Amino acid sequence: MQISRYYYHSNRNTFIATFIKRQDIINIYIDYVGNEQVLKLVITEDRLKNIPSLWLCYIVSILLTKDTNNNECVIFIKKNWKNLYITDYYEKQEIDISNIDDVLSREDDIESIIEDINNYSLINEKILHNILENKLNQIDKVLIKCELNVEKIRALNKIVPENFPKDLYNILYINTLYAIN
């Protein structure tokens, strides 16, 4: 199960979209804070891709949720604050997973909810660009560590003779990897 949440906060319009994905079916809960009704959609991922504003919201929710592969009722998210910035910290959010459904929403229900969603400016391009840039920087750092690991292992393999005892080689190998991190 994959759980993510997109939280857009402003003084007048707070929008919270929670996505709970199980296999190809996604349960989407949309809460306009101040409105007593929480909208619910149950759609396939392919259908979600045909709703650009909600698809973008889904992608951003994944990027702003610390660990989406979580079967617990608690996740940690960053918030979009008035489309000015994304919070620097992760905030704990409790998720109710008791209402997960496998029955797909009717097309009429989907269309009426899409109209509501399109009335909200969910995320501006500058914020999205910053989110993507931060994620790419994180990926770069991980790749650099991987490249260092590969180089150290290659160097170790050049230094150690072929008839070197396997157990001692494994100790050197593990210590080399830990020295990088």
N, C-alpha and C positions, 0 to 999 in steps of 0.2 A: 504494500500500500504506500502511496506517495501522498504526502500532505503538504500543502503550501498555502500561504495567505498573502494577499496584496492589501495593504492598509494605506488609504489615501486620507490624510487629515487636513481639514481646513476648518475655519470657524463656523462656516455656514453648512458645508456639505462634507460629511465624513462618509466615506465609501469603503466597505470592507468586503472583499471577495475571498472566500475560502474554497479551495479546490482539493477534493479528495479523490484520487485516482486509484482504481482497482482494475487491473488488466487494461482493457481499452475503454472502460466506462468511467466518466468523471462526474462526480456529484459536485455541483457548484452552488454555494450559498452566498447570496448577495444581500448585505445588510447596509441600508442607508440609515446611518445613525440619526435618530430623531423620528424616523418612520417606524411604526411598530411592527410592520410586516417584514419578514425576511423572505426574499425570493429564492426559489429553489429550482435548479435545472439539473436534469440527469441526461447527459448526452455522450456520444462517442467522441473520441479525440479527433477523428476525421471531421465530424460535424463542427466541432469547436474551431477547427482551422478555417472554416468558412464564415466565421464571425470575427472579422479583423480586430475590433476593439477588445473583445473578450479574450481572443487568442493572445494578443499583446499583454493583456492583464495577467493571463496565465503564465506566460514566459517570464514576466517581471516578478511574479510571485515566487517562482522557482529560484530566481536569482537573489531575491531578498530574504529567503527562508534559509536558515542555517543548515538544517539537515532535513531534507524532504522525505527521505526513506525512513519514516518513523511510524511505528504502529502504536505509539502512545498518544495520549490526549493532550500533550504539551509540545509546542514547537516554539522556536525563537525566531523572531522576524525583525527586519528593519522597516521603518515607515517612510512613506513619501510625505514630507511636510509641506503642504500648500503648493506643491510643484516648484518649490524653491530649492530644496535639498533632500537628501536621504539621510536619515539619522545614522550616526556613526556606531551606534551600539545595537545589540540585539535585545529585544524585549520579549519576555515570556508571555505566551498566549495559550490559553486553554481552548481545546477544540472538542466539540461534541461529535463523536463519531457513531453515536447510537442510531442516527437516522439515515444511514447509508442505504441507498436504494439501487436496484439493478433494473428497474422498469424505466425505460426511456421516456422523457417528456414528449408531449405532443407538439407538433410543429407550430400550432396556434399559440401555445404557451411560450415557446421559444421566441417567436416573432414579437410577442407583446413585451417580453423582458428585454429583448434587443433594443427596442425603442427607448426604454428607460435607461439602459446602459449608455446608449449613444448620446444622451443628453448630458453626460458627465465628461468633463475633460480629465481623463484618467491619469495621463502622464505626458509631459511635454518632451520634445525631442532632446533638449539639452540634458535633462535628467536621465533619460534613457541612454544617451551617449556616455554620460559619466558612469552609469552602472556597468555598461558593457566594457568600458575602458578599465574600470577597477577589476572586473572579472578576468579580463585578458592579462592584466598585470599579475594577478594571482597565478594564472596558468603559466605565465612566463617564468615566475619564480620556481614553480614546481618542476617545469621542464629543465631549468638550469640545474636544479638538484639532481634530476635524473641523468643529465649529461655528465655531471661530475661523478656520479656513481659509476657510470659506464666507463669513463676514463680511468678511474681508480682501479676498477676490476681488470681492465686491459693491462694496466701497468703491473698489477699484482701477478697476472698470468705470465707476463714477460719475465718477471724476476724469479718466480718460483720454478724450480726444475720439475720435469715431468714425473720423476720418481719420488717426489715429495709426499710424505704421508698425508692421506686424505683428511684425517681428523685435525691435524695441525693446519692444513690449508683452510679448512672450514672455520677455524678460530680466527685466522688472519683475515679471511673473507668477511666475517661478521664484524670484526673490529674495524675493518676498513670502511664498511658501510656506516657504522655508527659514528665514526670520526667525521664523516661528511655532515651529518645532521646535527 
